[in-house]
């Protein structure tokens, strides 16, 4: 298993068109956002990364939405995903579209997301699955420097474990992309339908929505200990006067 933390960051794509089948990938993720976002309420929605900023969350009731990315172009906030310049507990929804795939320290990114989210806040995460045809392409040396094979690719099970350790509960989980996603490939709907029904673990892309859970730390009142009676009923007898 590859280590989660590395010393250098991978330069993330600035647009979906830089990825093979990128427009199709964005449309599939957008379809999930259109279904899930109406359930997410609050005041502030933060899109982390340039790819996240190019997706729409217009179906969400959250009206104040902004993008944080390293490049100032198309972003409202310039910053790093692992050092969010955001006040703790102030964001209701965070969108990370393939942000972890290009992060130097994905653990720290999720810790920062947990920090800035309000209680019961939402994190929407998408990424490439290394246990797929796309993941197998990383074994070919000539492909490692190209998109999407230069992405780090953490399995959805591993990402869910990280989220659970941070106190998140995964409420939505979808997969798609049962092909190599290379520029010459054709996405066949029969392949997608069969893959979702029988080979979900081989999907190239996963999308999940997890909710931050915080239980109140209110101590329950403990019943006071009853002192044992001085006399046990049935053993003490009164003497006739």
Residue frames as a rotation matrix with the C-alpha (Angstrom) as fourth column:
UNK 1
0.581 0.814 0.000 0.00
0.814 -0.581 0.000 0.00
0.000 0.000 -1.000 0.00
UNK 2
-0.158 -0.654 0.740 1.40
0.592 -0.662 -0.459 3.39
0.790 0.366 0.492 -1.00
UNK 3
-0.607 -0.085 -0.790 2.01
0.752 -0.384 -0.536 5.90
-0.258 -0.919 0.297 1.80
UNK 4
0.464 0.879 0.108 -0.62
0.879 -0.443 -0.174 8.59
-0.105 0.176 -0.979 2.08
UNK 5
0.844 -0.170 -0.509 1.83
-0.042 -0.967 0.252 11.44
-0.535 -0.191 -0.823 2.66
UNK 6
0.314 -0.791 0.526 4.54
0.943 0.198 -0.266 12.51
0.106 0.579 0.808 0.23
UNK 7
-0.283 -0.564 -0.776 6.86
0.685 -0.685 0.249 15.50
-0.672 -0.461 0.580 0.27
UNK 8
-0.952 -0.091 -0.291 5.76
-0.126 -0.752 0.647 17.09
-0.277 0.653 0.705 -3.00
UNK 9
-0.017 0.999 -0.046 2.33
-0.202 -0.049 -0.978 17.94
-0.979 -0.007 0.203 -4.38
UNK 10
-0.532 0.004 0.847 1.01
0.778 0.398 0.487 16.76
-0.335 0.917 -0.215 -7.73
UNK 11
-0.881 0.232 -0.413 -0.14
-0.331 -0.925 0.187 19.59
-0.339 0.301 0.891 -9.94
UNK 12
-0.275 0.873 0.402 -3.89
0.447 0.487 -0.751 19.13
-0.851 -0.027 -0.524 -10.28
UNK 13
-0.542 0.166 0.824 -5.62
0.808 -0.168 0.565 19.80
0.232 0.972 -0.043 -13.60
UNK 14
-0.897 0.208 -0.389 -7.18
-0.043 -0.919 -0.391 23.23
-0.439 -0.334 0.834 -13.91
UNK 15
-0.169 0.862 -0.478 -10.01
-0.969 -0.234 -0.080 22.06
-0.181 0.449 0.875 -16.18
UNK 16
0.308 0.388 0.869 -11.90
-0.295 0.907 -0.301 18.84
-0.905 -0.164 0.394 -16.84
UNK 17
0.936 0.055 -0.347 -10.82
-0.351 0.117 -0.929 18.98
-0.011 0.992 0.129 -20.48
UNK 18
0.012 -1.000 -0.028 -7.27
-0.980 -0.007 -0.199 18.12
0.199 0.029 -0.980 -19.35
UNK 19
-0.404 -0.076 0.911 -8.47
-0.488 0.861 -0.144 14.64
-0.774 -0.503 -0.385 -18.32
UNK 20
-0.954 0.147 -0.260 -9.33
-0.146 0.530 0.835 11.88
0.261 0.835 -0.485 -20.79
UNK 21
-0.272 0.945 -0.183 -13.13
0.619 0.317 0.718 11.74
0.737 0.082 -0.671 -21.05
UNK 22
-0.917 -0.232 -0.325 -13.05
0.399 -0.502 -0.767 14.71
0.015 -0.833 0.553 -18.69
UNK 23
-0.690 0.716 0.105 -16.29
-0.668 -0.686 0.288 16.29
0.278 0.128 0.952 -19.86
UNK 24
0.065 0.706 -0.706 -18.07
-0.160 0.705 0.690 12.96
0.985 0.068 0.159 -19.41
UNK 25
-0.463 -0.309 -0.830 -16.56
0.732 0.395 -0.555 12.55
0.500 -0.865 0.043 -15.93
UNK 26
-0.996 0.083 0.010 -17.72
-0.077 -0.856 -0.510 16.04
-0.034 -0.509 0.860 -14.94
UNK 27
-0.354 0.926 -0.128 -21.23
-0.703 -0.174 0.690 15.32
0.617 0.334 0.713 -16.25
UNK 28
0.013 0.330 -0.944 -21.46
0.312 0.895 0.318 12.09
0.950 -0.299 -0.091 -14.23
UNK 29
-0.715 -0.305 -0.629 -20.33
0.686 -0.135 -0.715 13.82
0.133 -0.943 0.306 -11.03
UNK 30
-0.904 0.407 0.131 -22.68
-0.405 -0.913 0.043 16.73
0.137 -0.014 0.990 -11.77
UNK 31
-0.149 0.886 -0.439 -25.58
-0.256 0.394 0.883 14.29
0.955 0.243 0.168 -12.02
UNK 32
-0.135 0.039 -0.990 -24.87
0.819 0.567 -0.090 13.09
0.557 -0.823 -0.109 -8.46
UNK 33
-0.937 -0.239 -0.254 -24.54
0.342 -0.776 -0.530 16.64
-0.071 -0.583 0.809 -7.20
UNK 34
-0.648 0.751 0.127 -27.92
-0.515 -0.555 0.653 17.53
0.561 0.358 0.747 -8.66
UNK 35
0.162 0.724 -0.671 -29.47
0.129 0.659 0.742 14.66
0.978 -0.207 0.014 -6.69
UNK 36
-0.044 -0.272 -0.961 -27.63
0.918 0.368 -0.147 15.08
0.394 -0.889 0.234 -3.38
UNK 37
-0.852 -0.471 0.228 -27.22
0.363 -0.846 -0.391 18.85
0.377 -0.250 0.892 -2.98
UNK 38
-0.133 0.852 0.507 -30.93
-0.269 -0.523 0.809 19.64
0.954 -0.028 0.299 -2.35
UNK 39
0.625 0.357 -0.694 -30.57
0.480 0.525 0.703 17.74
0.615 -0.773 0.157 0.96
UNK 40
-0.215 -0.849 -0.483 -27.68
0.963 -0.102 -0.250 19.89
0.163 -0.519 0.839 2.14
UNK 41
0.743 0.574 0.345 -28.66
0.466 -0.813 0.349 23.03
0.481 -0.099 -0.871 4.02
UNK 42
0.133 -0.669 -0.731 -26.67
0.900 -0.227 0.371 25.83
-0.414 -0.707 0.573 5.60
UNK 43
0.778 0.130 -0.614 -25.04
0.066 -0.990 -0.125 29.17
-0.624 0.057 -0.779 4.84
UNK 44
0.251 -0.802 -0.541 -21.64
-0.881 -0.421 0.215 28.48
-0.401 0.423 -0.813 3.23
UNK 45
0.896 -0.042 0.443 -20.45
0.210 0.917 -0.338 25.96
-0.392 0.396 0.830 0.59
UNK 46
0.259 -0.904 -0.339 -16.74
-0.718 -0.415 0.558 25.63
-0.646 0.099 -0.757 -0.21
UNK 47
0.999 -0.051 0.003 -15.41
0.037 0.674 -0.738 24.03
0.036 0.737 0.675 -3.40
UNK 48
0.431 -0.899 0.081 -11.81
-0.380 -0.099 0.920 22.91
-0.818 -0.427 -0.384 -2.86
UNK 49
-0.429 -0.674 0.602 -9.69
0.380 0.470 0.797 22.70
-0.820 0.570 0.054 -6.00
UNK 50
-0.710 0.079 -0.700 -10.02
-0.561 -0.665 0.494 23.99
-0.426 0.743 0.516 -9.55
UNK 51
-0.870 0.414 -0.268 -11.97
0.089 0.667 0.740 20.95
0.485 0.620 -0.617 -10.75
UNK 52
-0.444 0.728 -0.522 -14.47
0.860 0.181 -0.477 21.40
-0.253 -0.661 -0.707 -7.92
UNK 53
-0.482 0.205 -0.852 -14.89
0.019 -0.969 -0.245 25.03
-0.876 -0.134 0.464 -8.90
UNK 54
-0.831 0.145 -0.537 -16.01
-0.556 -0.199 0.807 24.06
0.011 0.969 0.246 -12.39
UNK 55
-0.673 0.684 -0.282 -18.92
0.612 0.728 0.309 22.00
0.416 0.035 -0.908 -11.06
UNK 56
-0.464 0.609 0.644 -22.28
-0.430 -0.790 0.437 23.51
0.775 -0.074 0.628 -10.19
UNK 57
-0.814 0.298 -0.499 -24.03
0.577 0.517 -0.632 23.22
0.070 -0.802 -0.593 -6.84
UNK 58
-0.818 0.511 0.264 -26.95
-0.411 -0.840 0.353 25.40
0.402 0.180 0.898 -7.91
UNK 59
0.008 0.874 -0.486 -29.44
0.007 0.486 0.874 22.79
1.000 -0.011 -0.002 -6.71
UNK 60
-0.451 -0.232 -0.862 -28.22
0.819 0.277 -0.503 23.26
0.355 -0.932 0.066 -3.13
UNK 61
0.687 0.726 0.014 -30.18
0.635 -0.610 0.474 25.59
0.353 -0.316 -0.880 -0.81
UNK 62
0.205 -0.705 -0.679 -26.80
0.675 -0.400 0.620 26.99
-0.708 -0.586 0.394 0.31
UNK 63
0.924 0.298 0.239 -26.56
0.377 -0.616 -0.691 30.32
-0.059 0.729 -0.682 -1.48
UNK 64
0.639 -0.761 -0.115 -23.07
-0.738 -0.648 0.186 31.52
-0.216 -0.034 -0.976 -0.53
UNK 65
0.823 -0.369 0.432 -20.67
0.425 0.904 -0.036 29.37
-0.377 0.213 0.901 -2.55
UNK 66
0.645 -0.685 -0.338 -17.00
-0.751 -0.651 -0.112 29.99
-0.143 0.325 -0.935 -3.30
UNK 67
0.882 -0.419 -0.216 -13.95
0.258 0.813 -0.522 28.14
0.395 0.404 0.825 -4.63
UNK 68
0.617 -0.778 0.115 -10.54
-0.547 -0.320 0.774 27.73
-0.566 -0.541 -0.623 -3.01
UNK 69
0.881 -0.400 0.253 -7.63
0.468 0.665 -0.582 26.83
0.065 0.631 0.773 -5.29
UNK 70
0.074 -0.945 -0.319 -3.90
0.731 -0.166 0.661 27.45
-0.678 -0.283 0.679 -5.55
UNK 71
-0.753 -0.273 0.598 -4.35
0.637 -0.529 0.561 29.36
0.163 0.803 0.572 -8.79
UNK 72
-0.726 0.458 -0.512 -6.27
-0.006 -0.750 -0.662 32.61
-0.687 -0.478 0.547 -8.45
UNK 73
-0.796 0.431 -0.426 -8.07
-0.548 -0.211 0.810 32.06
0.259 0.877 0.404 -11.76
UNK 74
-0.098 0.904 -0.416 -11.74
-0.284 0.375 0.882 31.11
0.954 0.205 0.220 -11.31
UNK 75
-0.154 0.048 -0.987 -11.34
0.831 0.546 -0.103 30.92
0.534 -0.836 -0.124 -7.53
UNK 76
0.700 0.477 0.531 -12.68
0.106 -0.805 0.584 33.20
0.706 -0.353 -0.614 -4.87
UNK 77
0.814 -0.460 0.354 -9.96
-0.470 -0.163 0.867 32.25
-0.341 -0.873 -0.349 -2.36
UNK 78
0.388 -0.784 -0.485 -6.31
-0.410 0.324 -0.853 31.51
0.825 0.529 -0.196 -3.10
UNK 79
0.181 -0.317 0.931 -4.98
-0.964 0.128 0.232 28.90
-0.193 -0.940 -0.283 -0.71
UNK 80
-0.697 -0.505 -0.508 -3.90
-0.558 0.828 -0.057 25.32
0.450 0.244 -0.859 -0.09
UNK 81
0.247 0.866 -0.434 -6.25
-0.363 0.499 0.787 22.43
0.898 -0.037 0.438 0.56
UNK 82
0.175 -0.234 -0.956 -4.16
0.714 0.699 -0.041 21.20
0.678 -0.676 0.290 3.49
UNK 83
-0.729 -0.335 -0.597 -4.01
0.656 -0.591 -0.470 24.68
-0.195 -0.734 0.651 5.09
UNK 84
-0.020 0.827 0.562 -7.48
0.838 -0.293 0.461 26.12
0.546 0.480 -0.687 4.67
UNK 85
-0.945 -0.308 0.110 -7.60
0.216 -0.840 -0.498 29.82
0.246 -0.447 0.860 5.60
UNK 86
-0.108 0.989 0.101 -11.11
-0.134 -0.115 0.984 29.31
0.985 0.092 0.145 6.97
UNK 87
-0.403 0.045 0.914 -12.46
-0.895 -0.229 -0.383 29.69
0.192 -0.972 0.132 10.50
UNK 88
-0.991 0.001 -0.134 -13.22
0.032 0.974 -0.226 26.42
0.130 -0.229 -0.965 12.28
UNK 89
-0.564 0.824 -0.055 -16.82
0.683 0.428 -0.593 25.26
-0.465 -0.371 -0.804 12.22
UNK 90
-0.365 0.382 -0.849 -17.96
-0.262 -0.917 -0.301 27.81
-0.894 0.112 0.435 9.65
UNK 91
-0.665 0.082 -0.743 -18.63
-0.740 0.065 0.669 25.78
0.103 0.995 0.018 6.45
UNK 92
0.137 0.832 0.538 -21.72
-0.741 0.446 -0.501 23.66
-0.657 -0.330 0.678 5.86
UNK 93
0.902 0.135 0.410 -20.67
0.156 0.784 -0.600 21.78
-0.402 0.605 0.687 2.67
UNK 94
-0.029 -0.936 -0.350 -17.22
-0.640 -0.252 0.726 21.01
-0.768 0.245 -0.592 1.21
UNK 95
0.958 0.285 0.033 -16.80
-0.137 0.557 -0.819 19.66
-0.252 0.780 0.573 -2.33
UNK 96
-0.030 -0.999 0.031 -13.56
-0.617 0.043 0.786 17.84
-0.787 0.004 -0.617 -3.18
UNK 97
0.934 0.351 -0.064 -13.65
-0.241 0.489 -0.839 16.68
-0.263 0.799 0.541 -6.80
UNK 98
0.718 -0.694 -0.057 -10.50
0.533 0.601 -0.596 14.56
0.448 0.397 0.801 -7.21
UNK 99
0.665 -0.467 0.583 -8.75
-0.591 -0.806 0.028 16.81
0.457 -0.363 -0.812 -4.72
UNK 100
0.637 -0.415 0.649 -7.30
-0.451 0.483 0.751 13.90
-0.625 -0.771 0.120 -2.73
UNK 101
0.838 -0.295 0.459 -5.87
0.512 0.714 -0.478 12.33
-0.187 0.635 0.749 -5.91
UNK 102
0.375 -0.706 0.601 -3.46
0.446 -0.432 -0.784 15.24
0.813 0.562 0.152 -6.30
UNK 103
0.843 -0.024 0.537 -2.84
-0.436 -0.614 0.658 16.09
0.314 -0.789 -0.528 -2.63
UNK 104
-0.182 -0.973 -0.139 0.56
-0.487 0.212 -0.847 15.69
0.854 -0.086 -0.512 -1.01
UNK 105
-0.998 -0.066 0.010 -1.07
-0.038 0.433 -0.901 14.79
0.055 -0.899 -0.435 2.31
UNK 106
-0.376 0.925 -0.053 -4.69
-0.054 0.036 0.998 13.63
0.925 0.378 0.036 1.84
UNK 107
-0.135 0.284 -0.949 -4.98
0.932 0.361 -0.024 12.92
0.336 -0.888 -0.314 5.59
UNK 108
-0.739 -0.231 -0.633 -4.28
0.501 -0.816 -0.288 16.57
-0.450 -0.530 0.718 6.35
UNK 109
-0.870 0.485 0.090 -6.74
-0.226 -0.554 0.801 17.71
0.438 0.676 0.592 3.68
UNK 110
-0.058 0.896 -0.441 -9.53
0.349 0.432 0.832 15.69
0.935 -0.106 -0.338 5.30
UNK 111
-0.269 -0.085 -0.959 -8.51
0.962 -0.066 -0.264 16.90
-0.041 -0.994 0.100 8.76
UNK 112
-0.969 -0.092 -0.228 -8.81
0.083 -0.995 0.046 20.47
-0.231 0.026 0.973 7.55
UNK 113
-0.553 0.833 -0.033 -12.21
-0.164 -0.070 0.984 19.71
0.817 0.549 0.176 6.01
UNK 114
0.022 0.541 -0.841 -13.37
0.794 0.502 0.343 18.22
0.608 -0.675 -0.418 9.31
UNK 115
-0.620 -0.347 -0.704 -12.09
0.741 -0.555 -0.379 21.29
-0.259 -0.756 0.601 11.14
UNK 116
-0.977 0.172 -0.123 -13.90
-0.200 -0.943 0.267 23.88
-0.070 0.286 0.956 9.03
UNK 117
-0.481 0.854 -0.200 -17.17
0.132 0.296 0.946 21.96
0.867 0.429 -0.255 8.75
UNK 118
-0.271 0.537 0.799 -20.02
-0.925 -0.374 -0.063 22.63
0.265 -0.757 0.598 11.13
UNK 119
-0.740 0.158 0.654 -21.54
-0.232 0.853 -0.468 19.79
-0.632 -0.498 -0.594 13.12
UNK 120
0.175 0.768 0.616 -23.63
0.395 0.518 -0.759 17.71
-0.902 0.376 -0.213 10.69
UNK 121
0.214 -0.184 -0.959 -21.81
-0.753 -0.657 -0.042 19.39
-0.623 0.731 -0.279 7.79
UNK 122
0.884 0.225 0.409 -21.27
0.089 0.777 -0.622 17.55
-0.458 0.587 0.667 4.49
UNK 123
-0.216 -0.919 -0.330 -18.16
-0.585 -0.149 0.797 16.48
-0.782 0.365 -0.506 2.57
UNK 124
0.895 0.437 0.093 -18.58
-0.154 0.496 -0.854 15.36
-0.419 0.750 0.511 -1.06
UNK 125
-0.079 -0.997 0.018 -15.53
-0.588 0.062 0.807 13.50
-0.805 0.053 -0.591 -2.37
UNK 126
0.967 0.245 -0.066 -14.74
-0.200 0.577 -0.792 11.99
-0.156 0.779 0.607 -5.77
UNK 127
0.054 -0.998 0.025 -11.63
-0.786 -0.027 0.617 10.15
-0.616 -0.053 -0.786 -6.89
UNK 128
0.177 -0.122 -0.977 -10.07
-0.807 0.550 -0.215 7.51
0.563 0.826 -0.001 -9.11
UNK 129
0.808 0.152 0.569 -10.11
-0.466 0.755 0.460 3.88
-0.360 -0.637 0.681 -8.01
UNK 130
-0.174 -0.960 -0.219 -6.67
-0.948 0.103 0.302 2.21
-0.268 0.260 -0.928 -8.23
UNK 131
-0.640 -0.003 0.768 -8.34
-0.032 0.999 -0.023 -1.23
-0.767 -0.039 -0.640 -8.45
UNK 132
0.586 0.807 -0.065 -9.77
-0.016 -0.069 -0.997 -0.57
-0.810 0.586 -0.028 -11.90
UNK 133
0.562 -0.367 0.741 -8.70
0.827 0.280 -0.488 -0.47
-0.028 0.887 0.460 -15.54
UNK 134
0.781 -0.300 0.548 -7.55
-0.141 -0.939 -0.314 3.11
0.609 0.168 -0.775 -14.96
UNK 135
0.703 -0.513 0.493 -5.52
-0.598 -0.052 0.799 1.98
-0.384 -0.857 -0.344 -11.95
UNK 136
0.596 -0.479 0.644 -3.88
0.485 0.854 0.186 -0.82
-0.639 0.201 0.742 -13.94
UNK 137
0.799 -0.275 0.535 -2.65
0.411 -0.401 -0.819 1.77
0.440 0.874 -0.208 -16.43
UNK 138
0.781 -0.528 0.334 -0.33
-0.625 -0.674 0.394 3.13
0.017 -0.516 -0.856 -13.72
UNK 139
0.532 -0.595 0.602 1.73
0.083 0.745 0.662 -0.05
-0.842 -0.303 0.446 -14.08
UNK 140
0.572 -0.321 0.755 2.75
0.816 0.124 -0.565 1.02
0.088 0.939 0.332 -17.59
UNK 141
-0.192 -0.741 -0.644 5.83
0.783 -0.511 0.354 3.28
-0.591 -0.436 0.679 -17.29
UNK 142
-0.832 -0.196 0.518 5.00
0.517 -0.611 0.599 5.36
0.199 0.767 0.610 -20.38
UNK 143
0.031 0.944 0.329 1.59
0.497 -0.300 0.814 6.31
0.867 0.138 -0.479 -18.91
UNK 144
0.046 0.013 -0.999 2.66
0.999 0.018 0.046 7.37
0.018 -1.000 -0.013 -15.41
UNK 145
-0.780 -0.410 -0.473 3.37
0.445 -0.895 0.042 10.95
-0.440 -0.177 0.880 -16.43
UNK 146
-0.806 0.545 0.232 0.03
-0.027 -0.425 0.905 11.42
0.592 0.723 0.357 -18.19
UNK 147
-0.549 0.735 0.398 -3.50
-0.760 -0.241 -0.604 12.10
-0.348 -0.634 0.691 -17.00
UNK 148
0.621 0.344 0.704 -5.17
-0.576 -0.409 0.708 10.48
0.531 -0.845 -0.056 -15.21
UNK 149
0.687 -0.314 -0.655 -2.45
0.397 0.917 -0.024 7.93
0.608 -0.244 0.755 -14.41
UNK 150
-0.443 -0.870 0.218 -0.19
0.247 -0.352 -0.903 10.43
0.862 -0.346 0.370 -12.68
UNK 151
0.229 0.590 0.774 -2.90
-0.732 -0.420 0.537 10.94
0.642 -0.689 0.336 -10.04
UNK 152
-0.642 -0.589 0.490 -2.23
-0.759 0.398 -0.516 9.14
0.109 -0.703 -0.703 -6.76
UNK 153
-0.021 0.755 -0.656 -5.54
-0.525 0.550 0.650 7.18
0.851 0.358 0.384 -6.68
UNK 154
-0.873 -0.115 0.474 -6.69
-0.480 0.372 -0.794 6.03
-0.085 -0.921 -0.380 -3.25
UNK 155
-0.750 0.605 -0.267 -9.27
0.400 0.737 0.545 3.26
0.527 0.302 -0.794 -3.07
UNK 156
-0.072 0.807 0.587 -12.79
-0.383 -0.565 0.730 4.25
0.921 -0.172 0.350 -1.96
UNK 157
0.638 0.266 -0.723 -12.54
0.466 0.614 0.637 1.82
0.613 -0.744 0.268 0.95
UNK 158
-0.315 -0.848 -0.427 -9.41
0.918 -0.158 -0.363 3.57
0.240 -0.507 0.828 2.19
UNK 159
-0.748 0.092 0.658 -10.99
-0.037 -0.995 0.097 7.02
0.663 0.048 0.747 1.87
UNK 160
0.350 0.936 0.042 -14.07
-0.189 0.027 0.982 5.82
0.918 -0.351 0.187 3.74
UNK 161
0.342 -0.318 -0.884 -11.86
0.850 0.505 0.148 4.51
0.400 -0.802 0.443 6.54
UNK 162
-0.759 -0.641 0.112 -10.19
0.557 -0.729 -0.398 7.91
0.337 -0.240 0.910 6.84
UNK 163
-0.412 0.679 0.607 -13.57
-0.340 -0.733 0.589 9.60
0.845 0.036 0.533 7.00
UNK 164
0.554 0.636 -0.536 -14.87
0.226 0.505 0.833 7.20
0.801 -0.583 0.136 9.64
UNK 165
-0.110 -0.689 -0.717 -11.83
0.954 0.130 -0.271 7.87
0.280 -0.713 0.642 11.81
UNK 166
-0.931 -0.230 0.284 -12.61
0.190 -0.968 -0.164 11.58
0.313 -0.098 0.945 11.62
UNK 167
-0.695 0.699 -0.166 -16.18
0.169 -0.066 -0.983 11.02
-0.699 -0.712 -0.072 12.75
UNK 168
-0.536 0.518 -0.667 -17.94
-0.836 -0.436 0.334 11.09
-0.118 0.737 0.666 9.36
UNK 169
-0.208 0.559 0.802 -20.83
0.068 0.827 -0.559 8.88
-0.976 -0.062 -0.210 8.33
UNK 170
-0.964 -0.150 -0.221 -20.99
-0.212 -0.074 0.974 7.99
-0.163 0.986 0.039 4.61
UNK 171
-0.222 0.970 0.095 -24.59
-0.174 0.056 -0.983 8.42
-0.959 -0.235 0.157 3.50
UNK 172
0.856 0.442 -0.268 -24.26
-0.334 0.077 -0.939 8.30
-0.395 0.894 0.213 -0.30
UNK 173
-0.253 -0.946 0.203 -21.88
-0.336 0.283 0.898 6.23
-0.907 0.159 -0.389 -2.42
UNK 174
0.865 0.501 -0.019 -21.87
-0.157 0.234 -0.959 5.82
-0.476 0.833 0.281 -6.21
UNK 175
-0.275 -0.941 0.199 -19.40
0.012 0.204 0.979 4.42
-0.961 0.272 -0.044 -8.76
UNK 176
0.882 0.470 -0.023 -19.10
-0.035 0.015 -0.999 4.67
-0.469 0.883 0.030 -12.53
UNK 177
0.413 -0.738 -0.533 -16.58
-0.910 -0.354 -0.215 4.41
-0.030 0.574 -0.818 -15.34
UNK 178
0.499 -0.209 0.841 -15.96
-0.106 0.948 0.299 0.77
-0.860 -0.238 0.451 -16.29
UNK 179
0.882 -0.331 0.337 -13.39
0.404 0.160 -0.901 1.48
0.244 0.930 0.274 -19.01
UNK 180
-0.020 -0.984 -0.179 -9.84
0.999 -0.014 -0.037 2.73
0.033 -0.179 0.983 -19.33
UNK 181
0.708 0.402 -0.581 -11.10
0.446 -0.892 -0.073 6.33
-0.548 -0.208 -0.811 -19.76
UNK 182
-0.484 -0.874 0.025 -8.44
0.535 -0.273 0.799 6.92
-0.692 0.401 0.601 -22.41
UNK 183
-0.429 0.296 -0.854 -9.06
-0.463 -0.883 -0.074 9.53
-0.776 0.364 0.516 -25.08
UNK 184
-0.734 0.114 -0.669 -9.86
-0.633 0.242 0.735 6.93
0.246 0.964 -0.105 -27.72
UNK 185
-0.919 0.393 -0.042 -12.26
0.380 0.850 -0.364 4.86
-0.107 -0.351 -0.930 -25.64
UNK 186
-0.478 0.855 0.202 -16.03
-0.354 -0.398 0.847 4.94
0.804 0.334 0.493 -26.07
UNK 187
-0.846 0.269 0.461 -18.23
-0.436 0.151 -0.887 4.87
-0.308 -0.951 -0.011 -23.00
UNK 188
-0.608 0.650 -0.457 -20.83
-0.114 0.498 0.860 2.16
0.786 0.574 -0.229 -23.68
UNK 189
-0.176 0.624 0.762 -23.94
-0.932 -0.356 0.076 2.34
0.318 -0.696 0.643 -21.56
UNK 190
0.738 0.435 -0.516 -24.40
-0.286 0.894 0.345 -1.45
0.612 -0.107 0.784 -21.51
UNK 191
-0.114 -0.864 -0.490 -20.93
0.440 0.398 -0.805 -1.73
0.891 -0.307 0.335 -19.98
UNK 192
-0.703 -0.094 0.705 -21.82
-0.460 -0.696 -0.552 0.88
0.542 -0.712 0.446 -17.37
UNK 193
0.290 0.911 0.294 -25.05
-0.880 0.132 0.456 -0.88
0.376 -0.391 0.840 -16.45
UNK 194
0.663 -0.094 -0.743 -23.42
0.123 0.992 -0.015 -4.29
0.738 -0.081 0.670 -16.17
UNK 195
-0.414 -0.909 -0.052 -20.55
0.265 -0.066 -0.962 -2.89
0.871 -0.412 0.268 -14.15
UNK 196
-0.475 0.294 0.829 -22.83
-0.761 -0.610 -0.220 -1.19
0.441 -0.736 0.514 -11.63
UNK 197
0.586 0.810 0.012 -24.79
-0.728 0.520 0.446 -4.40
0.355 -0.270 0.895 -11.18
UNK 198
0.956 -0.137 -0.260 -21.98
0.171 0.979 0.114 -6.95
0.239 -0.154 0.959 -10.93
UNK 199
0.170 -0.981 -0.097 -18.51
0.918 0.193 -0.348 -5.33
0.360 -0.030 0.933 -10.72
UNK 200
0.928 0.275 0.252 -18.85
0.182 -0.924 0.338 -2.21
0.325 -0.268 -0.907 -8.60
UNK 201
0.675 -0.714 -0.185 -15.40
0.199 -0.065 0.978 -2.75
-0.710 -0.697 0.099 -7.05
UNK 202
-0.173 -0.755 0.633 -13.80
0.884 0.165 0.438 -2.37
-0.435 0.635 0.638 -10.53
UNK 203
0.794 0.534 0.290 -15.29
0.607 -0.721 -0.335 1.08
0.030 0.442 -0.896 -11.23
UNK 204
-0.100 -0.897 0.431 -12.78
0.810 -0.325 -0.488 3.73
0.578 0.300 0.759 -12.27
UNK 205
-0.683 -0.059 0.728 -14.42
-0.170 -0.956 -0.238 6.61
0.710 -0.286 0.643 -10.38
UNK 206
-0.252 0.623 -0.741 -16.24
0.927 0.374 -0.002 6.85
0.276 -0.687 -0.672 -7.06
UNK 207
-0.493 0.198 0.847 -18.33
-0.221 -0.970 0.098 9.68
0.841 -0.138 0.522 -5.59
UNK 208
-0.216 0.417 -0.883 -19.47
0.861 0.508 0.030 9.77
0.461 -0.753 -0.469 -1.98
UNK 209
-0.007 0.283 0.959 -21.22
-0.315 -0.911 0.267 12.14
0.949 -0.300 0.095 0.39
UNK 210
-0.261 -0.183 -0.948 -20.29
0.775 0.546 -0.319 11.91
0.576 -0.818 0.000 4.08
UNK 211
0.505 0.535 0.677 -21.78
-0.039 -0.770 0.637 13.80
0.862 -0.348 -0.368 7.00
UNK 212
-0.635 -0.754 0.168 -19.83
-0.123 -0.116 -0.986 14.99
0.762 -0.647 -0.019 10.01
UNK 213
0.480 0.790 -0.382 -21.31
0.245 0.297 0.923 13.60
0.842 -0.537 -0.051 13.20
UNK 214
-0.695 -0.634 0.339 -20.72
-0.170 -0.312 -0.935 15.05
0.699 -0.707 0.109 16.63
UNK 215
0.150 0.721 -0.676 -22.37
0.648 0.445 0.618 13.63
0.747 -0.531 -0.401 19.72
UNK 216
0.458 0.040 0.888 -23.01
-0.450 -0.851 0.270 16.04
0.767 -0.523 -0.371 22.62
UNK 217
-0.433 -0.729 -0.531 -20.63
0.222 0.485 -0.846 15.55
0.874 -0.484 -0.048 25.53
UNK 218
0.014 0.540 0.842 -23.33
-0.813 -0.484 0.323 16.00
0.582 -0.689 0.432 28.15
UNK 219
-0.918 -0.377 -0.123 -22.76
-0.221 0.746 -0.628 13.79
0.329 -0.550 -0.768 31.16
UNK 220
0.033 0.947 -0.319 -25.77
-0.014 0.319 0.948 11.74
0.999 -0.027 0.024 32.14
UNK 221
0.052 0.014 0.999 -26.77
-0.937 -0.345 0.054 12.13
0.346 -0.938 -0.005 35.77
UNK 222
-0.557 -0.338 -0.758 -25.59
-0.088 0.932 -0.351 9.18
0.826 -0.129 -0.549 37.79
UNK 223
0.584 0.812 -0.020 -27.99
-0.097 0.094 0.991 7.80
0.806 -0.576 0.134 40.37
UNK 224
-0.045 -0.603 0.796 -26.66
-0.913 -0.298 -0.278 8.27
0.405 -0.740 -0.537 43.89
UNK 225
-0.546 -0.233 -0.804 -25.59
-0.004 0.961 -0.276 5.18
0.838 -0.148 -0.526 45.73
UNK 226
0.538 0.784 0.309 -28.06
-0.440 -0.052 0.896 4.03
0.719 -0.618 0.318 48.35
UNK 227
-0.461 -0.692 0.556 -26.58
-0.841 0.142 -0.521 3.32
0.282 -0.708 -0.647 51.73
UNK 228
-0.492 0.278 -0.825 -27.15
0.155 0.960 0.231 -0.22
0.857 -0.014 -0.516 52.93
UNK 229
0.498 0.763 0.413 -29.83
-0.339 -0.267 0.902 -0.45
0.798 -0.589 0.126 55.62
UNK 230
-0.350 -0.630 0.694 -28.64
-0.879 -0.035 -0.475 -0.73
0.323 -0.776 -0.541 59.20
UNK 231
-0.384 0.320 0.866 -31.03
-0.471 0.739 -0.482 -3.58
-0.794 -0.593 -0.133 59.84
UNK 232
-0.906 0.086 -0.415 -31.88
-0.333 0.462 0.822 -6.37
0.262 0.883 -0.390 57.45
UNK 233
-0.036 0.976 0.215 -35.62
-0.988 -0.067 0.141 -7.06
0.152 -0.207 0.966 57.39
UNK 234
0.653 0.445 -0.613 -36.56
-0.374 0.893 0.249 -10.35
0.658 0.067 0.750 58.96
UNK 235
-0.068 -0.768 -0.637 -33.47
0.438 0.550 -0.711 -10.68
0.896 -0.327 0.299 61.12
UNK 236
-0.897 -0.230 0.377 -34.15
-0.191 -0.567 -0.801 -8.08
0.398 -0.791 0.465 63.80
UNK 237
-0.046 0.888 -0.457 -36.76
0.561 0.401 0.724 -9.01
0.826 -0.223 -0.517 66.38
UNK 238
-0.151 0.072 0.986 -38.19
-0.593 -0.805 -0.032 -6.87
0.791 -0.589 0.164 69.10
UNK 239
-0.812 -0.192 -0.551 -37.96
0.297 0.676 -0.674 -8.17
0.502 -0.711 -0.492 72.66
UNK 240
0.266 0.963 -0.051 -41.13
0.520 -0.099 0.848 -8.26
0.811 -0.253 -0.527 74.76
UNK 241
-0.310 -0.381 0.871 -41.13
-0.375 -0.793 -0.480 -5.56
0.874 -0.476 0.103 77.43
